[in-house]
Amino acid sequence: MRNLVAATAALGIVWATSAVPAQAAGSFNATVAGTNNMTPLVALETSSVQPIEITNLPANVGIYALNCAVPANPRSAPTLCDSSPDSLVYIPATTVARDSVSAKIKVNGEFYGTNPNPQTGASTNQSVDCRVAVAPGMGACAVYILGAGRESANPTYLRVFPTVFKSVKSDRKTDSVTVTPKENSTITQAGQAFTATTVSGLTPSITGDNCSVRDGKITALAASGTCTLTITTTGGRNFKPLVTTRTYKLG
């Protein structure tokens, strides 16, 4: 996970707020919703915000919190993580140790998984359903807390919180999205207004390979060629998750 720092801009990491810095006097620990390492977070809603508490964080150590699919080898770093808004948290290092740091992470039961460290492991994105049971009382996903940068492989800062979600209706509707400008329109480097509205009302996550969508505007990142947007939602009680694409010309 050493290259997570380079992924912060692309994945929209949420920066945590901390208490007044103070000297960390004890051993590092982290909890999610008041639970300790390897304790499942149970009866979770389809999507919910969970509090993170970090205690005794040493100086010059940053922390990541991610919601990811548990890899086939649980000892390996996860390669399919939720990059939707508020679901990837970065607590930056400071030059002073801190007694406590608070943050929040949005935990979704379904998401379009991306690799936070694409130089290692599988790089194929795919939909993840955390409700798939892998063991009695255990789901397929977990919230991971781990050190950033050179501390990414340090087990001192690794905490894992398996997630177990409530069931959803079997007859959930299929979602869809309407975008403007329409697919196959020409996008310029000057940019133009962009909207994406889902039938479900859920706010979609949007990524592009040769163009960017930000602050209601789509902008070409090259003078020619094409751009493909990937539009996803995390689903909900009444709608299934959405994964769809739109392609544009660049000019």
Secondary structure, DSSP 8 states (H G I E B T S, - for coil): -TTTGGGHHHHT-EE-EE-S-----S--EEEETTB-TT--EEEE-SEEEEEEEEEEE-TT--EEEEEEE--SSTTS----EE-STTSEEEE---SS-EEEEEEEEEEESEEEEE-SSTTSS----EEEETTS-SBTTB-SEEEEEEE-GGGTT-GGG-EEEEEEE----TT-B---EEEES-TT-EE-TT-EE-EEEESS----EEEESSEEEETTEEEESSSSEEEEEEEE----SSB---EEEEEEEE-
